[in-house]
Amino acid sequence: MEAVSAFDPTRHLPDDLIERIRGRAAAVDAANAFPDEDLAELRAAGYLAILLPERLGGAGLSLAEASILQQRLAGAAPATALAVNMHLVWTGVAKVLADRGDDALRFVQQGAAGGEVFAFGISEAGNDLVLFGSDTDAAPRPDGGYAFTGTKIFTSLSPVWDHLGLHGLDTTSDDAPQLVFGFVPRSDAVTAREDWDTVGMRGTQSRTTELHGAVAPPERIVRRLAPGPSPDPLVFGIFAVFELLLASVYTGVARRALDLAVETAHARTSKKTGRSYSQDPDIRWRVAEMALAYDGLLPQLASIADDLDDRVDHGALWFAKLSGLKHRAVTAAKAIVDEGMLVAGGSSYFTRSELGRLYRDVLAGMFHPSDPESAHSTVATAWLGPLAP
C-alpha cells in the first residue's frame, strides 16, 4: 500500500471540488438544508467508496488515508464532512472486519460500491450505554429477521440514506436479552421528524428517526450479542472507526480556523500602530497557541489510524486510546476556534463570517460519543480498574 507520507489527497478530493463545496457551505448552513450537490459530486468522484477494496470497485484506501481526506473535506464544509462521516463509518467497519477475516458486512461494501448511502442509527435519547444497550425493541420474525420499533436521534444523512445500520434489544427469544445489530432499508415503517434546527452542523440534517416495525431481513442481521461491554469485533470496529473519523473531522475544522486566523492577522491593520496585526505580539501569541495545539493532533491521529490498519493489539487499552483521541481532538478544536475568533475580532461574530460558522459547528463535537464524562470514565477504568461495587 502507498505510504501515507506519500499520499496525495487531491487525487480523491481535487482542489476544484473542494472549492465548490466550500462555496456552497454558507448557503447550506443559512438554509438549514442538506448539501445535496456536495453528496452528488462526492458520489460521482467515488468518495463513498474510498474504503472499499479495489476488487469491489473502491479506492482501497487505509483508515489513515481516509482520516487525511476527512480532515480536508471538513476544512471546506464541516457539516458535509460530518454527514458523509457516518457512511464512511460503516464502510470503515466493513474494512476492519474484512481485514480480520470477517465478511459480515460485505453487503455494505457492495452497496456502497453501487452508490448506496448507509446511515448510522445507534444514538437514543437518554441511552448513555450507547453501543452496549438499547431502548429500541427488536422483535424476532419467523424467517430470522427482526422488526425494530423505537426512536433514534442524531441520524445524519436523514434525507438521503438508503440503509440504516442500527441496534435494538430482543427481550423475547429463549436466550434474551440480546442486542441485535442489523440494517433496515428506507420504507414506510421509518419516519424522519422535521426537527433538525440546531446551532451548528446544520447541513448534516441529523433528524430524529422513528422506527415503526422497520424490518431487517435475516441476511441483514449482523450480530446478536449479550448487552454490556463486548470484545466482539463488530463493537470494536464501530467504536474505533467512529472515534477516529470524528476526530479527523474536528481536526479539519481546527486547521481551517488556524488558516483563517493567519489570513485575518495579515489582512487587518492596527489604527494604533499602523502595522499589520500579524506584527502584534498578542495576536502572534494567539496564533502560535492555535498552531501548537493543532500540531499535537496530527501525530495522534496518524498513530491510532496506523495501529488500526496494522491490527496492533492494545488489548483493554484500545477503548481508552480511542475515547481519548476523540476527546482531545474536539476539545483542542474548540479551543483553536475560540482563539481564531479573538484574532479575527468582532467581525467573526456575524453569521456571514466563516469563523463564526466554525464556532457554531465545532460545538457539536462535545455531544458525540464519547462525551467528556464517558471518555474520562473509560480512561480511569483502563488505568485504575473498575469502580468497586
PAFIFI-487273 format. One line per 4 residues: number of its first residue (from 1); their letters; for each residue x, y, z of C-alpha. Coordinates in pm, whole numbers, plus 32768, in hexadecimal, padded with zeros to 4 digits. Layout:
NUM) a) X/Y/Z; ... $
***
This chain:
1) meav) 8000/8000/8000; 8074/815F/7FB3; 8111/8200/80E5; 8038/8307/8188 $
5) safd) 815E/83F9/8182; 814E/83E7/8003; 7FD3/83ED/7FF6; 7F42/8500/7F19 $
9) ptrh) 7DE5/855D/7F94; 7DA3/862C/7E5B; 7D80/84E8/7D96; 7C38/84A9/7E4F $
13) lpdd) 7BD6/860B/7EB0; 7C5F/86F1/7DA0; 7C8C/8861/7DEB; 7B71/88CA/7D04 $
17) lier) 7A7C/87DA/7DAB; 7AE4/8856/7F04; 7AB0/89BF/7E9D; 7956/8977/7E0F $
21) irgr) 78F5/88CA/7F52; 7985/89EB/801D; 78C4/8AE0/7F47; 7779/8A3A/7F9B $
25) aaav) 77B0/8A0A/8112; 772F/8B5B/8188; 75ED/8B40/80BF; 75AF/89DC/813C $
29) daan) 75D9/8A56/82A2; 74FA/8B87/8272; 73E6/8AB8/81D1; 7403/899F/82CF $
33) afpd) 7409/88B5/81A3; 74B5/8772/8145; 75DF/87A6/8059; 754F/86DA/7F39 $
37) edla) 7642/8769/7E3A; 776A/8711/7F16; 76F4/85AA/7F3A; 76B4/858A/7DC4 $
41) elra) 7812/8603/7D71; 78B4/852C/7E7B; 77F7/83FA/7E03; 7860/8440/7C9A $
45) agyl) 79C9/8461/7D0D; 79BB/8309/7DB2; 79DA/839A/7F0E; 78D0/82B9/7FA6 $
49) aill) 79AC/8190/7F47; 7B02/8208/7FBC; 7B18/80F9/80C8; 7AA6/7FDC/7FE8 $
53) perl) 7BA7/7EEE/7F55; 7BFF/7F27/7DEA; 7B77/7DD1/7D88; 7A1D/7E47/7DF5 $
57) ggag) 7A34/7F90/7D3C; 7AC6/8068/7E4E; 7C05/8131/7E78; 7CA0/803B/7F6D $
61) lsla) 7D0B/814D/805E; 7D7B/8117/81C2; 7CD3/81B1/82F1; 7E02/8294/8314 $
65) easi) 7DCA/8318/81B3; 7C54/833F/81ED; 7CA6/840B/8323; 7D76/84FB/8253 $
69) lqqr) 7C5E/8520/8154; 7B58/8563/825D; 7C33/8671/82F1; 7C49/8711/8199 $
73) laga) 7AD4/86FA/8159; 7A80/8786/82B2; 7B5B/88B3/826D; 7A76/8906/814A $
77) apat) 7922/88AA/81DE; 7916/8816/833C; 77AA/87AA/8325; 77DF/86F8/81D9 $
81) alav) 790C/8642/8269; 7851/85DF/83A4; 7727/855E/82E0; 77FC/8490/81F2 $
85) nmhl) 78C0/841B/8322; 779E/8341/838F; 779B/8289/8242; 7913/8262/8255 $
89) vwtg) 78F1/81D3/83B4; 7830/80A8/832D; 791A/8072/8207; 7A3D/8098/82FB $
93) vakv) 79A8/7F94/83E5; 797D/7EAD/82BB; 7AEF/7EDD/8272; 7B57/7EA0/83DB $
97) ladr) 7A90/7D5B/83DF; 7B06/7CE9/8287; 7C71/7D2F/82E3; 7C3C/7C3D/8404 $
101) gdda) 7B98/7B2F/8333; 7A29/7B8A/8374; 7950/7BD7/8244; 780F/7C1C/8308 $
105) lrfv) 77F6/7D76/826A; 784A/7D13/8105; 76ED/7D8B/80A1; 774B/7EE7/8121 $
109) qqga) 787B/7EE8/8040; 77B2/7E71/7F16; 76A3/7F72/7F51; 7799/808F/7F7F $
113) agge) 7849/8027/7E3E; 76FC/805E/7D8F; 76D1/81B8/7E25; 75E6/815A/7F40 $
117) vfaf) 75F3/8229/807F; 7608/8188/81D7; 75A2/824E/830C; 75F0/821B/847B $
121) gise) 74CA/81D8/8564; 755B/818D/86BA; 751C/82C2/8790; 73E2/82CD/8868 $
125) agnd) 7368/83DC/8954; 73D2/8390/8AB9; 7492/8255/8A59; 75ED/828B/8AE8 $
129) lvlf) 7640/811C/8AAA; 7652/8172/8936; 76DD/8037/888C; 76AE/7F61/89C1 $
133) gsdt) 7534/7F85/89E6; 73FC/7FFA/8931; 729C/8075/8978; 7231/800C/881A $
137) daap) 7166/7ECB/880D; 71EB/7DBE/8725; 70D5/7CC2/86EA; 7141/7B78/864C $
141) rpdg) 708B/7B03/8513; 7053/799C/84A5; 7148/79BA/8382; 7269/7A29/8462 $
145) gyaf) 7243/7B9B/841F; 71E4/7CA4/851D; 70E6/7DBF/8531; 716C/7EF4/85E0 $
149) tgtk) 708C/7FE6/869C; 7116/8115/874F; 71B3/826A/871F; 7312/82C1/86B2 $
153) ifts) 73A4/841D/86CF; 74B2/84DC/8611; 7480/840B/84D8; 7566/84BE/83E5 $
157) lspv) 751C/84A0/8270; 73AC/848B/82CC; 731D/8505/817E; 73F7/8428/80A1 $
161) wdhl) 7459/82DF/8143; 7400/8193/80A2; 7450/80B0/81C9; 7457/80F8/833E $
165) glhg) 7548/8031/8416; 74B5/8014/8572; 748D/7F45/86AC; 736C/7EDD/878A $
169) ldtt) 7322/7DF5/88AD; 7284/7C9F/8881; 71C9/7C56/89C6; 70F7/7B2C/8955 $
173) sdda) 71DF/7A21/88C7; 7248/78F8/899B; 73A2/798D/89CF; 731F/7AEF/8A10 $
177) pqlv) 7387/7BF9/8A4C; 745C/7C1C/8913; 74D3/7D54/8862; 7487/7D33/86F1 $
181) fgfv) 7552/7DF1/85ED; 74C5/7E08/848F; 746B/7EE3/8367; 7312/7F54/82FB $
185) prsd) 72C0/7FE9/81A6; 7204/812F/8182; 7090/80DF/818B; 6F3F/815A/8205 $
189) avta) 6F97/80C1/8358; 70A2/81CD/8386; 7044/8338/83C7; 7134/845D/83E2 $
193) redw) 70BC/8582/84B2; 70EE/86E0/842A; 71A2/8746/8569; 7308/879A/8505 $
197) dtvg) 7329/890A/855E; 7473/8922/8614; 7582/8A1B/8669; 7680/897D/8581 $
201) mrgt) 76CA/8857/8499; 757C/88AB/83F9; 75C6/8809/82AC; 75E2/86B0/8346 $
205) qsrt) 7466/86AB/8369; 7488/85B4/8489; 7315/8592/84C6; 7266/84BB/85C8 $
209) telh) 7201/836D/852D; 70CA/82AF/8596; 70C5/8138/8558; 6F6C/8099/8542 $
213) gava) 6FBA/7F2B/8511; 70CC/7F6C/8411; 713F/7E18/8395; 72A5/7DA5/836D $
217) pper) 729F/7C62/82A2; 7367/7B39/8326; 7488/7B79/8239; 74A9/7CD9/82CB $
221) ivrr) 74BF/7C69/8437; 762F/7C8C/8487; 764D/7C30/85F8; 758B/7BC0/872B $
225) lapg) 7653/7C10/8865; 7618/7C16/89D9; 75DE/7D7B/8A54; 7707/7E2A/8AF1 $
229) pspd) 7872/7E59/8A8E; 78DF/7D5C/898C; 7A29/7CF7/88EA; 796E/7CA1/87AA $
233) plvf) 7A23/7D25/8673; 78E8/7DD6/85FB; 78CC/7EA2/873B; 7A40/7EEE/872F $
237) gifa) 7A2B/7F4E/85C0; 7907/803C/85F2; 79AA/80E6/871C; 7B00/80FC/8678 $
241) vfel) 7A9A/8187/8526; 7995/8270/85BB; 7A8C/8310/86AC; 7BA8/8325/85AC $
245) llas) 7AD9/83CA/849C; 7A2B/84B7/858F; 7B7F/8527/860D; 7BE7/8558/84A2 $
249) vytg) 7AC0/863B/8453; 7AFB/871E/857D; 7C70/8728/8537; 7C15/87A7/83DC $
253) varr) 7B3C/88B4/8479; 7C61/8919/8555; 7D49/8936/8429; 7C55/8A13/836F $
257) aldl) 7C32/8AF7/849E; 7DAD/8B13/84B1; 7DC7/8B69/833E; 7CB7/8C70/835D $
261) avet) 7D5F/8D08/848F; 7EA7/8D27/83D1; 7DF8/8DC8/82A7; 7D40/8EBA/8389 $
265) ahar) 7E77/8F19/844D; 7F25/8F7B/830A; 7DF5/9033/8282; 7D9F/9107/83B4 $
269) tskk) 7E5A/9247/8405; 7E76/92E9/855A; 7E09/9453/8570; 7EEE/947B/869C $
273) tgrs) 8031/9409/85F6; 7FE0/9413/8484; 806E/92B5/8466; 7FD3/916B/8407 $
277) ysqd) 7F3E/90A4/8526; 8030/8F91/84C4; 8135/906E/856F; 806D/9099/86AF $
281) pdir) 810B/8FCF/87CC; 7FBD/8F67/8861; 7F30/8EF4/8713; 8073/8E39/86C7 $
285) wrva) 8054/8D88/8818; 7EEE/8D20/87CC; 7F44/8C97/8674; 806F/8BE0/8707 $
289) emal) 7F8C/8B4B/8812; 7EA2/8AD1/8700; 7FBC/8A36/8639; 8053/898D/876B $
293) aydg) 7F06/88E7/87B8; 7EC4/8885/864E; 801C/87ED/8619; 7FDF/8705/8741 $
297) llpq) 7EAA/866E/869E; 7F4B/85ED/8560; 803B/84E9/85F0; 7F29/8464/86D5 $
301) lasi) 7E3E/842D/85B0; 7F4B/8391/84D9; 7FC2/82AA/85EE; 7E68/8224/8647 $
305) addl) 7E05/81FF/84DA; 7F45/8143/848A; 7F10/805C/85B3; 7DB1/800E/853A $
309) ddrv) 7E2A/7FCD/83D9; 7F4A/7EF6/845A; 7E65/7E37/854B; 7F3B/7E90/867A $
313) dhga) 7EBA/7DEB/87B8; 7E92/7EEC/88CD; 7DAC/7E04/898C; 7CD8/7EAC/8A95 $
317) lwfa) 7D82/7FFA/8A51; 7CE7/801B/88F6; 7BA3/80BB/896E; 7C61/81B3/8A48 $
321) klsg) 7D46/8210/8927; 7C22/8245/883B; 7B50/8308/8937; 7C7C/83DD/898A $
325) lkhr) 7CC6/8425/881C; 7B67/84A3/87DA; 7B59/856A/891F; 7CA7/8616/88E3 $
329) avta) 7C4F/8666/877A; 7B00/870B/87C3; 7B78/87CC/88F5; 7CAF/8845/883F $
333) akai) 7BE3/88A3/870D; 7AF4/8970/87E0; 7C15/8A25/888B; 7CB7/8A6A/873A $
337) vdeg) 7B76/8AFB/86A8; 7B47/8BCE/87E3; 7CA1/8C67/87AF; 7C58/8C9C/863F $
341) mlva) 7B22/8D65/8695; 7BF2/8E49/876F; 7CF9/8E76/8661; 7BED/8ED6/8564 $
345) ggss) 7B3B/8FC2/8652; 79CF/9028/8657; 7992/8FDF/84E4; 79A0/8E6C/8534 $
349) yftr) 7866/8E8D/860B; 778B/8EC6/84DA; 76DB/8D9F/8439; 7778/8DF8/82EC $
353) selg) 78D1/8DAE/837B; 7969/8C5A/832D; 7A16/8C5F/847E; 78C7/8CA3/8521 $
357) rlyr) 783A/8B6F/8473; 7963/8A9E/84E2; 7927/8B1C/8644; 77C5/8A90/8637 $
361) dvla) 7829/894F/8583; 7943/88F3/866F; 7855/88EF/8799; 77B8/87AD/8718 $
365) gmfh) 78F5/86EE/8766; 78AD/86E7/88D9; 7765/862D/88A8; 77DF/8507/87D9 $
369) psdp) 783F/83C8/8892; 7924/83B9/8948; 78B7/84F4/89FE; 79A6/8587/8B02 $
373) esah) 790E/84C3/8C23; 7919/837A/8B66; 7A7C/83B3/8AEB; 7AFE/83FC/8C48 $
377) stva) 7A45/82D0/8CD7; 7AD6/81EA/8BCB; 7C39/8265/8C00; 7C1A/8254/8D7B $
381) tawl) 7BA3/80ED/8D67; 7CC0/8090/8C7F; 7DC6/8118/8D6F; 7D26/80EC/8EC6 $
385) gpla) 7C41/7FC5/8E8D; 7AC6/7FC4/8EB1; 7A0C/806C/8FCB; 79D6/7F93/90FB $
389) p) 7872/7F0A/9118 $
***
